Amino acid sequence: MNNYKPNEIEKKSFEIITEEMGKIELDENVLPIVKRVIHTTADFDYLHNLCFSENVINTALEAIKSGTDIVTDTNMALSGINKAALAKAGGRVYCFMADEDVAKRAIEQNSTRACASMEKAAELGKPLIFAVGNAPTALIKLDELVRNNKIKPALIIGVPVGFVNVVDSKELIMKSGVPYIVARGRKGGSNVAAAIVNALLYMAFPREN
């Protein structure tokens, strides 16, 4: 067993990931995202199930560098996103799931808090990046809001995990015409959503070694 210093562990992890990827070749624009998700999950299935819309990386980086805010569907994802990096361009990250008005709206509409929180985000009236790692109903609501011209997301990261409506909700986003990064299939999670956001942040604002 090797005793690595804290700042060496991540570097060594990425070296192992690169080695174990073998001869699989990915577009260099998406490679940092795929590797960071594998680093977060230790799951090499993401080599195959992460899907990217055309030119989405450039679009996402432009949005981040212009200070676009991020809305996520869990406080876990909110906690995992590097807010100091996001703040370099004036961006902020929000999660409305625990807000009293969101809870009230969900009850009145007989819907989920995830749906209500997406509606609240749409009412901000500005471009947003959505990072959804838990609730497929959030993706379903976003698709509805897009189709009704109530919101025009700069990017949707659609990676909810689970069994009910998860697969179908991701497919909706991939057909919505909105820039997307989606984990096709059942896999995902709030940690994956945060990892994707952080990978984009580190691409936009490279860290010092």
HUPEHU-V536292 format. One record per residue. N is the residue number from 1. D_CENTER is the distance of its C-alpha to the mean C-alpha in Angstrom with 2 decimals. Layout:
n=N d_center=D_CENTER
n=N d_center=D_CENTER
This chain:
n=1 d_center=34.31
n=2 d_center=33.29
n=3 d_center=32.83
n=4 d_center=29.99
n=5 d_center=29.47
n=6 d_center=26.16
n=7 d_center=25.16
n=8 d_center=26.12
n=9 d_center=24.07
n=10 d_center=20.72
n=11 d_center=22.71
n=12 d_center=24.62
n=13 d_center=21.62
n=14 d_center=20.24
n=15 d_center=23.80
n=16 d_center=24.00
n=17 d_center=20.81
n=18 d_center=22.28
n=19 d_center=25.59
n=20 d_center=24.45
n=21 d_center=22.53
n=22 d_center=26.05
n=23 d_center=26.73
n=24 d_center=23.46
n=25 d_center=22.63
n=26 d_center=19.31
n=27 d_center=18.85
n=28 d_center=18.87
n=29 d_center=16.06
n=30 d_center=13.52
n=31 d_center=15.38
n=32 d_center=13.92
n=33 d_center=10.37
n=34 d_center=12.11
n=35 d_center=14.40
n=36 d_center=12.12
n=37 d_center=10.46
n=38 d_center=14.14
n=39 d_center=15.21
n=40 d_center=13.11
n=41 d_center=14.25
n=42 d_center=17.48
n=43 d_center=16.79
n=44 d_center=17.87
n=45 d_center=17.09
n=46 d_center=13.74
n=47 d_center=16.14
n=48 d_center=16.90
n=49 d_center=14.22
n=50 d_center=11.24
n=51 d_center=12.00
n=52 d_center=11.71
n=53 d_center=13.52
n=54 d_center=16.45
n=55 d_center=16.18
n=56 d_center=12.45
n=57 d_center=12.34
n=58 d_center=15.28
n=59 d_center=14.07
n=60 d_center=10.83
n=61 d_center=13.16
n=62 d_center=15.73
n=63 d_center=13.65
n=64 d_center=12.70
n=65 d_center=16.34
n=66 d_center=17.66
n=67 d_center=16.24
n=68 d_center=13.75
n=69 d_center=12.53
n=70 d_center=9.16
n=71 d_center=9.36
n=72 d_center=7.84
n=73 d_center=9.92
n=74 d_center=11.20
n=75 d_center=13.15
n=76 d_center=12.22
n=77 d_center=8.61
n=78 d_center=10.50
n=79 d_center=13.04
n=80 d_center=11.07
n=81 d_center=9.62
n=82 d_center=12.53
n=83 d_center=14.05
n=84 d_center=17.06
n=85 d_center=15.38
n=86 d_center=13.61
n=87 d_center=17.10
n=88 d_center=18.78
n=89 d_center=18.27
n=90 d_center=18.63
n=91 d_center=15.09
n=92 d_center=14.29
n=93 d_center=11.67
n=94 d_center=12.83
n=95 d_center=12.89
n=96 d_center=15.82
n=97 d_center=16.19
n=98 d_center=19.27
n=99 d_center=20.95
n=100 d_center=24.43
n=101 d_center=24.31
n=102 d_center=21.24
n=103 d_center=23.16
n=104 d_center=26.23
n=105 d_center=24.66
n=106 d_center=23.26
n=107 d_center=26.79
n=108 d_center=28.53
n=109 d_center=26.50
n=110 d_center=26.47
n=111 d_center=22.74
n=112 d_center=19.87
n=113 d_center=18.48
n=114 d_center=15.04
n=115 d_center=16.86
n=116 d_center=18.77
n=117 d_center=15.94
n=118 d_center=14.42
n=119 d_center=18.03
n=120 d_center=18.42
n=121 d_center=15.52
n=122 d_center=17.21
n=123 d_center=20.39
n=124 d_center=19.26
n=125 d_center=20.27
n=126 d_center=18.14
n=127 d_center=15.28
n=128 d_center=11.86
n=129 d_center=8.21
n=130 d_center=6.58
n=131 d_center=3.56
n=132 d_center=5.79
n=133 d_center=6.79
n=134 d_center=10.46
n=135 d_center=12.21
n=136 d_center=12.98
n=137 d_center=15.22
n=138 d_center=12.52
n=139 d_center=11.65
n=140 d_center=15.43
n=141 d_center=16.12
n=142 d_center=13.80
n=143 d_center=15.65
n=144 d_center=18.85
n=145 d_center=18.25
n=146 d_center=17.55
n=147 d_center=20.67
n=148 d_center=22.70
n=149 d_center=21.84
n=150 d_center=20.70
n=151 d_center=17.42
n=152 d_center=16.20
n=153 d_center=12.49
n=154 d_center=11.98
n=155 d_center=8.68
n=156 d_center=6.85
n=157 d_center=3.69
n=158 d_center=6.13
n=159 d_center=6.69
n=160 d_center=9.37
n=161 d_center=12.27
n=162 d_center=15.89
n=163 d_center=18.81
n=164 d_center=19.44
n=165 d_center=17.95
n=166 d_center=14.82
n=167 d_center=15.88
n=168 d_center=17.31
n=169 d_center=14.50
n=170 d_center=12.25
n=171 d_center=15.38
n=172 d_center=15.81
n=173 d_center=12.68
n=174 d_center=13.87
n=175 d_center=17.20
n=176 d_center=16.34
n=177 d_center=16.90
n=178 d_center=13.71
n=179 d_center=11.74
n=180 d_center=8.99
n=181 d_center=7.16
n=182 d_center=8.15
n=183 d_center=9.60
n=184 d_center=12.99
n=185 d_center=15.17
n=186 d_center=15.13
n=187 d_center=13.10
n=188 d_center=9.72
n=189 d_center=9.31
n=190 d_center=8.10
n=191 d_center=9.00
n=192 d_center=6.95
n=193 d_center=3.57
n=194 d_center=5.89
n=195 d_center=7.34
n=196 d_center=5.22
n=197 d_center=5.38
n=198 d_center=8.85
n=199 d_center=9.82
n=200 d_center=9.53
n=201 d_center=11.40
n=202 d_center=13.95
n=203 d_center=14.50
n=204 d_center=15.15
n=205 d_center=17.21
n=206 d_center=18.71
n=207 d_center=19.84
n=208 d_center=23.54
n=209 d_center=24.74
